[in-house]
Each structure stands twice: as structure tokens, then as C-alpha cells.
Amino acid sequence: MSWKKVALIAAVLLVIALALHFGKSVGSAGKTAEHAAASVPVEVASARRGDIELSLQLVGRVEAWSTVTVRARVSGQLESLSFTPGTHVRKGSVLAQIDPRLLQAQLDQARGNVARDRAQLQKAQADQQRYADMLGKGFVSRADYDLYQANLAVAKAALQSDQAAQELAQAQLDYARIVAPFDGVTGAPLVYPGAQISADSTDIVVLNQVEPVRVAFNIPEDTLSAVRDALARGDVPVQVTVSGDHGAPLAGTLQFVDNAVDASTGTIVLKARFDNADYRLTPGQFVQVSLPTTRLTNVVSVPVHALQSSTNGSFVFVLGADGKVQQRPVSAGPTSAGRTVIDKGLQGGENVVTEGQMLLVDGASAHVAAR
């Protein structure tokens, strides 16, 4: 055999060897990539065993604890307003002032009448005493003495009457200063300085008491018995969430259950009390209300979004320690605060998939995605 044929055979064998080597490498890499692609990234949460408060999720409306329309108790010309609309005022703060000059003059006149009556009373007392002495000595008749005794009684009555008139005039002058009856928030003025005020008829400003406040909401009549059972055990806590407010839910206490069901809607009105010390609640505002009705003890629950549905019923994917997921049929119970009670099919502490279920099948490989 010539050396050319030997060289050709050697070259062919070398090419075959190289092809086999690279084919194995590519196959191994493909299998590795295929294995890596088969492990689905997921998020998991632990099935929790414990107590769950079942609650109603409702829409409520904030009400002022009390609302008054402030009016003057005397007539006169409005001299000034002493509040800034929409601000907090304290009980006793001056809201408005009516021109006091006429009322002051009436008080001065009443004081003068009282001073005159006191002088007349002193004279009547002196005359009565003098005639009493003369009557004892027989210098005057009984009829003369009775006249001065009557004059003394008239003087006392006149003084008492004019003292009452003085107190009334003083009260009328005090009413010219219109003050806040409680701590609250003022609205817009309903009348302005220079206007003529009529007693007990001219509105000046609306004042709302907002610390505390009430939240009113309606519940279906078929849940009323559960609420009454909760009230029988003690205070019923109520939480509200304000739309657009990123703070924690506000905590209050159920305070009022109406005495009749609305026949047209089949609901009944309840009201809860909130301290509102930080003024996060405003009268007229709509809020989300959470009202607990029943307490379930020692139950297993999972996040709501872990529960899946199929034609065979509800199920969850359980991630095992070996990295495999199991499609587990479960019996789902009530839902509260973003968690669903699982009556059958799960044990506390098992990890259920909450994100990534769409890429899973029973027995698939999965791993917890890094965050």
C-alpha cells in the first residue's frame, strides 16, 4: 500500500473521531440546558395553622360625631368673624361678635334701675322701722304703719324684678360673643360682617365634631345574628381603610345596631366609633369597612392566590423538599383578610405555590425564584 493511501485513511479516521467527540459535547450541553429549562421559577408561601377571623368587607361612610349650625341668640349687626374656614377650633373659642353697644346700654340701664331700687328699699326699711317704733308708743295708727310695711314689700319686689332684668341684660350682652359649643372643624361662613343678624334664625357657620367620629355601614340581614353573637362576647372591633391613604387601617369599635331592617334593601345600619385623633377620617368620606363575624380556631389557611380551579374542583401546587411539585386537590372554606381556609388536603407548614402556577403540571420540577 502506498504512503498516499495510508495518509488518506488516517485523515478520514481523524475526522470521524473529532465528529464523535464534538457530538457528545453538544449532546451533553443540550441535556444540561434542557434540564435547567425544566425547573420552573415559582414563589411559595407556607400553609398556616391557627385562628382566623371571618369578616364582612363593606363600604361605609364617615359621620361627624355631632353637627350644629351655629346661630346667634340675640339680634344685631355682625361686627366680626373670628375663625378661619375649615380649621379646628376649641370649645369656647370666639367664632363671631355682634355689635355690643346697644346691649351694653341696656345692661347699664338695668344696673341703674337696680341701684335706684336698692336706695328705695333702704328708705322703705327706715320708714318701716321708724313707724314700728311710733306704733309701739301709740303715736301713729295701725293703718299708717301697715302702709309703710306695704311700701317695704313693694320696694323688695321692685329690686328683685330689676335684678332679674339686669341678669337678662348681662346674658344678652354675653350672647353677642358667639363661641364654639365643642371642639370641631368649621365650615365656610354663612354670613359676613355688616349683615343684620336675627336671633335664633340667622345661620353663621356649621361646626362638625370630628374627634371622635362614627362610620355608618349596612350589613345583610342574614349576617345580623353572627354580629349579635359577637357583641354578646364583648366589644366587636371594626377596621376601616381609607382610599388613597397608605397608612395602617384604622381601628374602632362597633357601637350601634339599628332597631329595624330596611325592607327595601334587606340590610340593617350599623355604626362604629373611631377616636380619629390624627383626623384621617373626614365626615362624608367613603371608606372600606372590615367587620369580623366568626372566629375559626386551629384551621389551615393559604393565600387566596395559591388556590387554583379545574373541572375536578379546587387544588394547589405543593412544592416538596425534592424540588418537585404535586397537584393536590383541596376542599376550600371561607376567605378572610386575603387567606382561604383549607378544610381538607393540606397540613400546616407545607409550601404552596403562589406565583408561577401557569407553567406547572403535576410532578414538574420547580425552584423558589430569587427576589
Residue pairs with C-beta under 8 A, 6 or more apart in sequence:
38 364
38 365
39 323
39 365
39 366
39 367
40 356
40 359
40 360
40 364
40 365
40 366
40 367
41 356
41 366
41 367
41 368
41 369
42 317
42 319
42 325
42 353
42 354
42 355
42 356
42 357
42 360
42 366
42 367
42 368
42 369
43 353
43 354
43 355
43 356
43 368
43 369
44 319
44 351
44 352
44 353
44 354
44 368
45 302
45 303
45 306
45 351
45 352
45 354
46 349
46 350
46 351
46 352
47 300
47 301
47 302
47 342
47 346
47 347
47 348
47 349
47 350
47 351
47 352
48 300
48 301
48 302
48 339
48 348
49 298
49 299
49 300
49 301
49 347
49 348
49 349
50 298
50 299
50 301
51 295
51 296
51 297
51 298
51 299
52 295
52 296
52 299
52 301
52 336
52 337
52 339
52 341
53 292
53 294
53 295
53 296
53 336
53 337
54 292
54 293
54 294
54 295
54 296
54 334
54 336
55 290
55 291
55 292
55 293
55 336
55 337
56 219
56 223
56 289
56 290
56 291
56 293
57 288
57 289
57 290
58 217
58 218
58 219
58 288
58 289
58 290
58 291
59 217
59 286
59 287
59 288
59 289
60 215
60 216
60 217
60 240
60 272
60 286
60 287
60 288
60 289
61 215
61 216
61 217
61 284
61 285
61 286
61 287
62 213
62 214
62 215
62 281
62 282
62 283
62 284
62 285
62 286
62 287
63 213
63 214
63 215
63 216
63 271
63 283
64 184
64 208
64 209
64 210
64 213
64 214
64 283
65 209
65 210
65 211
65 212
65 213
65 214
66 182
66 184
66 208
66 209
67 206
67 207
67 208
67 209
67 283
68 181
68 206
68 207
69 190
69 203
69 204
69 205
69 206
69 207
70 95
70 96
70 178
70 180
70 181
70 203
70 204
70 205
70 206
70 207
71 199
71 200
71 201
71 202
71 203
71 204
72 96
72 98
72 175
72 178
72 197
72 198
72 199
72 200
72 202
72 204
73 175
73 199
73 200
74 98
74 103
74 172
74 175
74 176
74 197
74 199
75 196
75 197
75 198
75 199
76 98
76 99
76 100
76 102
76 103
76 176
76 196
76 197
77 98
77 99
77 194
77 195
77 196
77 197
78 96
78 97
78 98
78 99
78 191
78 192
78 193
78 194
78 195
78 196
78 197
78 204
79 97
79 98
79 99
79 100
79 193
80 96
80 97
80 193
81 95
81 96
81 189
81 192
81 193
82 93
82 94
82 95
82 96
82 97
83 89
83 93
83 95
83 96
83 186
83 205
84 186
85 186
85 187
85 188
85 189
85 205
86 185
86 186
86 187
86 188
87 185
87 186
88 183
88 184
88 185
88 279
89 95
89 180
89 183
89 184
89 185
89 186
89 207
90 180
90 183
91 179
91 180
91 181
91 182
91 183
92 179
92 180
93 179
93 180
94 177
94 178
94 179
95 178
95 179
95 180
95 186
95 204
95 205
95 207
96 178
96 204
96 205
97 176
97 177
97 178
98 175
98 176
98 177
98 178
98 197
99 176
100 173
100 176
103 169
103 172
103 173
103 176
104 173
106 169
106 172
106 173
107 166
107 169
107 170
107 172
107 173
109 169
110 162
110 165
110 166
110 168
110 169
110 170
111 166
113 162
113 165
113 166
114 159
114 162
114 163
114 166
116 162
117 155
117 158
117 159
117 162
117 163
118 159
120 155
120 158
120 159
121 152
121 155
121 156
121 158
121 159
123 155
124 148
124 151
124 152
124 154
124 155
124 156
125 152
125 155
127 148
127 151
127 152
128 148
128 149
128 151
128 152
131 140
131 144
131 145
131 148
131 149
132 145
134 140
134 145
135 142
135 144
135 145
178 204
180 207
181 207
182 207
182 209
183 209
183 211
184 207
184 208
184 209
184 210
185 207
185 208
185 210
186 205
186 206
186 207
187 205
187 206
187 207
187 208
188 205
189 204
189 205
190 203
190 204
190 205
190 206
191 197
191 202
191 203
191 204
195 202
197 204
208 283
210 276
210 279
210 281
210 282
210 283
211 275
211 276
211 277
211 279
212 273
212 274
212 275
212 276
213 273
213 274
213 276
213 281
213 283
214 255
214 256
214 271
214 272
214 273
214 274
215 238
215 240
215 252
215 271
215 272
215 274
215 281
215 287
215 289
216 269
216 270
216 271
217 269
217 270
217 271
217 272
217 289
217 291
218 262
218 265
218 267
218 268
218 269
218 270
219 227
219 267
219 268
219 270
219 291
220 266
220 267
221 261
221 266
221 267
221 268
223 293
224 257
224 261
224 268
226 293
226 294
227 236
227 254
227 257
227 270
227 291
227 293
228 257
230 236
230 292
230 293
230 294
231 254
231 257
235 253
235 254
236 253
236 254
236 291
236 292
237 251
237 252
237 253
237 254
237 292
238 251
238 252
238 253
238 254
238 272
238 289
238 290
238 291
239 249
239 250
239 251
239 252
239 289
239 290
240 249
240 250
240 252
240 272
240 274
240 281
240 287
240 288
240 289
240 290
241 249
241 250
241 287
241 288
241 290
242 250
242 280
242 281
242 285
242 287
242 288
243 286
243 287
243 288
245 280
247 280
249 290
250 274
250 276
250 280
250 281
251 274
252 272
252 273
252 274
252 275
253 272
253 273
254 270
254 271
254 272
254 291
255 271
255 272
255 273
256 269
256 270
256 271
257 268
257 269
257 270
258 268
258 269
258 270
260 268
261 267
261 268
262 268
262 269
270 291
272 289
274 281
281 287
290 337
296 333
296 334
296 341
299 333
299 341
299 342
299 343
300 341
300 342
300 346
300 347
300 348
301 339
301 340
301 341
301 342
302 316
302 339
302 340
302 342
302 346
302 352
303 338
303 339
303 340
303 352
303 354
304 335
304 338
304 339
304 340
305 354
305 355
306 316
306 317
306 340
306 352
306 353
306 354
307 314
307 315
307 316
307 330
307 332
307 340
308 314
308 315
308 316
308 317
308 357
309 315
312 329
313 329
314 329
314 330
314 331
314 332
315 327
315 328
315 329
315 330
315 345
316 327
316 328
316 330
316 342
316 345
316 346
316 352
316 353
317 325
317 326
317 327
317 328
317 352
317 353
317 357
317 360
317 366
318 325
318 326
318 328
318 346
318 350
318 351
318 352
318 353
319 325
319 351
319 352
319 353
319 366
319 368
320 326
323 365
323 366
323 367
324 363
324 364
324 365
324 366
325 353
325 360
325 362
325 363
325 364
325 365
325 366
326 362
326 363
327 360
327 361
327 362
328 345
328 346
329 345
330 342
330 343
330 344
330 345
330 346
331 342
331 343
331 344
331 345
332 340
332 341
332 342
332 343
333 340
333 341
333 342
333 343
334 340
334 341
335 341
346 352
353 360
353 366
355 369
356 366
356 369
360 366
